[in-house]
Amino acid sequence: MPAQREVILNVNVLDVGFHPSAWRAPDLHPMSFIDPDYYTEVATIAERGTLDALFLADGPALREDPAVKPTRALEPTTVLGVVASATEHLGLIGTASTTFNDPFDLADRFLSLDVVSGGRVAWNVVTTFHAGTAHNFGLSRIPDRESRYRRATEFVDVVTALWESATTRVPVHHDGEYFHVHGALPVPPSPQGHPLLVQAGGSPQGRALAGRSADAVFSAELTLDAGRQHYRDVKDLARAAGRDPQAVKILPGLVTVVGSTEAEAIARYEDWESKAADGLSAERLGGMLGVDLSSLDPDRPIPEELLLAPVDPSFSGSLGFREAVVRLALESRYSVSELLRKAGGFGHRLVVGSPEQIADTIEEWFLAGAADGFNLMPDGFPSGLTDFVDHVVPILRAKGIFRYEYAESTLRERFEGAPLPVSG
């Protein structure tokens, strides 16, 4: 264990970068998002900066217009297997849906990756709200939120029981609402026992699942006060579930645009914006809110009545994202343009600034009890990550809140406070 508490820093690789025009960057080719060498290059940079883990989302449906930008394409555990062979220390976090997977297959796949990587794997648990995904799996619509989370809770219970069976060799006997599983995994336990559980979802149901089961939470909070409240809420839910609240790490998303000065960072961001498809960021933001923003004056405050209107019952998007963005817009009376500068098009906090400014905001949230770390979302790869590693990481080290070298062999040990799973 480290001598003192250190910030956790993962890098979330969204195709070729957070910004929708990142694919136009001159230091990569447009097909990088399906090139294994691209992922190993990003992972090598992250490991050089002693970051904790590489985080991959999943989207088993075509969600972006390919004529506008690349989209997530490759299945996460496949990519993470390539990354594992090219790295020694970097954690490997892969997303998989409880709505569109089978518990035994997922438990087998993730534990196998955990074994071959030496205990560096985590599963990011999501329930999926994209309608197109349902159609790909033969469903006419996405199940309602309550049903998705009931299934997710049972799914997690079955997966963790199967992982424990790898240690105990005692078969699982489970008969529930959604699953009937009788058997044990043929895979042995990994050096960390089994993969960690990461949870992404800010609805009340998502937070309850996090408090009950998660080792880490990928959250979306845009202000320090909201971050501190979410931090306390999830820790309290963990305590209520009979767990050590310190065992659950809160990791908000943080979009970074790094420049040697604030002016240089702003110029970089504005260059990205000038190359993006017209209206794409605002369209994403509107979809996140369940509100059509196209008719609004982008430079006038968003009308309160629009933000406070009841959520349409058909809205299946992330309530956590929506709640965070609405709160920020109401508190600061932001226009669409201003809100995009703070929340981007994905609902995560956007920081455009010098290395010192970015390091200071990480330190502020970390010490104020709003975050145990962050899931970093650089504007574009590989340059955005390289800038962070070369210029922000040294400042965090000098502040005494980030490591100089890897001291632990498994991801579980690195996420201090995440205890080893109990074996029978």
HELIX and SHEET records of a PDB file:
HELIX    1   1 ALA A   22  ARG A   24  5                                   3    
HELIX    2   2 SER A   32  ILE A   34  5                                   3    
HELIX    3   3 PRO A   36  ARG A   48  1                                  13    
HELIX    4   4 PRO A   76  ALA A   86  1                                  11    
HELIX    5   5 PRO A  103  VAL A  116  1                                  14    
HELIX    6   6 ALA A  131  ASN A  136  1                                   6    
HELIX    7   7 ARG A  145  THR A  168  1                                  24    
HELIX    8   8 PRO A  204  SER A  213  1                                  10    
HELIX    9   9 LEU A  224  ALA A  240  1                                  17    
HELIX   10  10 PRO A  245  ALA A  247  5                                   3    
HELIX   11  11 GLU A  262  LYS A  275  1                                  14    
HELIX   12  12 LEU A  280  LEU A  289  1                                  10    
HELIX   13  13 GLU A  304  LEU A  308  1                                   5    
HELIX   14  14 LEU A  319  SER A  332  1                                  14    
HELIX   15  15 VAL A  336  ALA A  343  1                                   8    
HELIX   16  16 PRO A  355  LEU A  367  1                                  13    
HELIX   17  17 SER A  383  ASP A  387  1                                   5    
HELIX   18  18 PHE A  388  VAL A  392  3                                   5    
HELIX   19  19 VAL A  393  ALA A  398  1                                   6    
HELIX   20  20 LEU A  411  ARG A  414  1                                   4    
SHEET    1   A 9 ARG A 349  GLY A 353  0                                        
SHEET    2   A 9 LYS A 249  VAL A 258  1                                        
SHEET    3   A 9 ALA A 216  SER A 219  1                                        
SHEET    4   A 9 LEU A 196  ALA A 200  1                                        
SHEET    5   A 9 VAL A 121  VAL A 126  1                                        
SHEET    6   A 9 GLY A  91  SER A  97  1                                        
SHEET    7   A 9 ALA A  53  LEU A  56  1                                        
SHEET    8   A 9 ILE A   8  VAL A  13  1                                        
SHEET    9   A 9 GLY A 373  PRO A 378  1                                        
SHEET    1   B 2 VAL A 172  ASP A 175  0                                        
SHEET    2   B 2 HIS A 180  GLY A 183 -1                                        
END                                                                             
